[in-house]
């Protein structure tokens, strides 16, 4: 199991020690041209988490590659990319193909812009044709059938899935009863998102053999354990990093304790434990053996 950050929840240049504590660093989403993002207010705390409406503010792909990427040396870098047409995604992937990065994450589910393409299969196919880098498709839990969307991404050439992005929510000012965020609604993250993320990971594990990075409301080792059991191979931390930069080390330690308490020898052995062993097929690159029985009777520590 690898521990990552969710895109947009960590700046490796201002908090390098936190980025170093992860197994891979995921950049904020980069678009073809620079974006100022949405007007403030863009972030507000709510019960159970946080709402954000940043709007993909970023310097654009050329400045990112020339100014930001060279400063991320020593990190296993995943670049999150977002666009407003299939061509945008293809051009971004083509531009990154020669760069020294570990993977490209296709942000196909940002709730804070209006122009995100809806055809996941078409976007993934165009990106696949433009790069040899590993491609992870980041999906929304708000689609009618996230498992069907995952199948479309797999059929189009995705190498993995990132589950899930935020889901749309609204906060009203206690005095004026007007939306707090300038945009109105924003993306909900934090503990309130966790059951939604678990459901999406569980559904997609039954639908596809692709490796899954599970994310959404992880604040403890127990949360990470549950995402793994639902079918994630790796786990990403998001909102928790804003209030607890030391969370990666703490969550690793808590996960080790949870694994020992449940009799699992290591994190990989708990993947898909919430599924009947004969109902899931694990991708050969997921670092798991397909014949491995995922229950405590076999995978007991010691």
N, C-alpha and C positions, 0 to 999 in steps of 0.2 A: 504493500500500500504506500502510495505517495501522498504527502500533504502539500496542498497548494493554497494560494489565495484566490478568492473570487475576483474577477476583473473589476477594477475601479475601487477596490477596498484597501489597496496598499500602494504607496509610492516608494519604490525601492531606492530612489535617490535621496529621499528625506529620511527613510527608516531602513538603512541597509542591513542593520543587525537583524531586523525582523525578516527581511527577504532571505537573508542567509540561513535562517532557521527553518526555512521551507525546502521541500525537495524540488520545487519548480516555482518560478514567478510568472504570473499572468499579468500582462500589461493592461492599462486602461484601453478601451476600444479606440482604435485609430481609423479614421475615415480618409477618403482620397484627398479632400481639401480641408484646410483648417476650419474649425467650428468654435464659435463663442459659447455655444450651449444656450440653455434657457435663461430667462431673466430670474434674478433672485426674488423671493426666497426659493432655494432649491433643495434644502434638506430640513426635515423636521422629525423630532423624536415623537413616537406614538406608543400607546400601550402595546407591548409585545414586539417592539422593533423600531423601525425607522422607515420614513418615506423619503425618496429622493427623486428629483426631476432635473438631473444635471443636463441631459440633452446631448450627450456625446461630445462635450467640450474637449478639444484636442488640437495639437499643432498641425495635423495633416501628415500624410505618409512620408513626404519628402523630408520635412524637418525631423520627423521621428527617426527616420533611418540615418540621417546625417548628424543629428545632435543628441538624441536620447539613447538610441540603441548602442552606440559605442561605449556609453557609460555603464552599461549593464553587464560588464565583463565578470566572469566567474559565476554567473547565474545560469540555470537551465531555463531559458526564456521561452514562454509561449506568448505570441502576439495575438491579441484580440482585435479583430477587424470588423468594421460595420460599413454598410453602404446603403444606397437608396435605389439601386437597380442591380440586376444580375451582373451587368458589365462592371460595376464598381467593385464587386467582390472578386471578380476574375482579375481585374487590374491590380488590386491590392495583393492578391496571392502571387501574381506574376512578379511584382516588385519585390516581394519578400523571399522569393524562391532562392535567390543567390545569397541571402543573408545568413549569418550564423545563428540560427534560432532552432529550438527543439520542435516547435509545433505552431500551427495557426489555429486559433479558435474563432469560428465564424459566429459572430453575434447576430443571431437570426430572430431575436426576441426582445429587443429593447422597447419598453412600454412608454418611453419618454420622447419619442419622435414619431411623426405621422407617416413617414415615407418608407418604413422598413418593408422589404419585399415579402410577400406571403407564400410564394412557392418555394418551399424548402428544398425539394428535390432538384429543381432547376438551378438554384443558387449553388448547392453543393456540387452538382455536376460541372458547372462552369468553373468553380474553384478547383475542383479535382483536375480538370484539364489544364489549369494554369500553374500548378505547382506539384512537386514531388514531396513536399513537406507533409508530415502527419496532419490531418485535418480533424478537428473536433467541432461538432455542431452543437451550439448552445441553444437549447429549446425552451419555449415558454410552457408553463403548466396550464395556461389559460386556453390552449387550443382545444377543440372538441374532443380529439383523441390523440393524446401525446404519443401513445404507442404506435399508432399508424404514422405519425410524423417521423418517429424514430426509424421505422421501416423504410420510409422514403429516403431519409438521409443515408441509411446504410446502402440501399440499392443504388444511390447516386455516387457512392464512393467515399463516404465519410469513414474515418479510421476510428472514431470514438464519439461519445456524446458527453456534453456538459449539462447536468440537470440539477437545479433549474435556475432560470432567471427570475427576477422579481415578478410580482403580480400586482396589478393596478389597485391602488387604494386612495382614499381621500381623508384629509384631516381638516376640521373647521376650527377657526379661531374661537376661543372660549367667550370672548366679548362680542365680536362683530358677527359671528356665525358665517363668516366668509371663508373660502378656502385659504389655508395657510400658505400653500405653495403657489407661486405666481402662475404656474401652468394649470393649476387646479389639482388634478390627480397626479400621483407619482407611483414609483415602484416600491412595493412593500418588501422589506427584508427583515431578517431577525427571527427570533423564536417563533413568531406567529406563522412563519412560512414553512416551518419544519414538517408538519404533517402533510402538507401539499407536496413538498419535495420527496418525502418518503413514498407517497402514493405514485408519483411520476417515475421514480427510480424502480419501484417494484413492478409497475406496468411495463416499462421499457425493458427490464431484464427478461421478462417473459416473452417479449416480442422480438428481441434482437440479441445477437451474440457479441455486439460491440462492447469494448471497454467503456465504462461509465465513470465520470468524475461526478460524485454526488455533492451537492451543496444546497444550503438553505437552512439558516437558523442553527447552525452547529455552534454550541457554546461549551460543550463538555465532551469527555471521552465517550460517555454513554451515547450521546448524539451521533458521534462518528461511528460507533459500533452498530447502531441501528441502520444507518445509511448503508454500511457494508453488508449487513444481513439482508437488507432489501434488494441488494444487487449491485451496489457501487463497488468499483475496484479501487478507486482513489477518492479522497475527500478534500474539499476546498473550504476555507474559512472566509467569511465575509464580514458582516457587521460587527462581530465580536472583536475584530482587529482594531476598531476605532476606540474601544474603551479598554481593551486589554491586549496591548502589543506583545505581551509574553504568552499569549494564548497557545501558540504552536507547541512550545515545550510542555506546558501544563496539560494540554489535550493529549499529547503523545503519552505522557505518564499515566493519565487517567484511562486511556484506551488500553494500555498494557495491563493495568489492574483489572479492567473489565474482561479482557480476554482470559486472564488467569482465572477469574472468578467463574467464568463460563466453561472453562476447560479447553480453550482453544490454544494451540501452540503458537500461532501467529495470526496477524491480521488477514492475510490472504485466505486462510482457512475458514474464516467466517463469512466470506463473500457468498451471497445468495442463500444463507442459512434459513431465511424466512420462506424459501420455496422448497417444495418437494424436490429431491435430488434428480428425479427423472423428468422434471418439467422445465429445466433450463439448460442451455448450451452455452458454455463460456468460450469466448474468443481465444484462439491459441496464443495471441500476443498479450493476454491479460495476466500473464505470469502465474496462471493456475493450470493444473492438470485436469483435463476433462473428466478423467476417471475418479477424481478425488471425491470422497463422500463428505458432504458438508454438514456434519452433525457431530455433537460432542462425543458420541460413542466411539468414533474413529479418531477424531482430531484432538484428543485429550493431551494436554501439556505433560511433558516428562515421559 
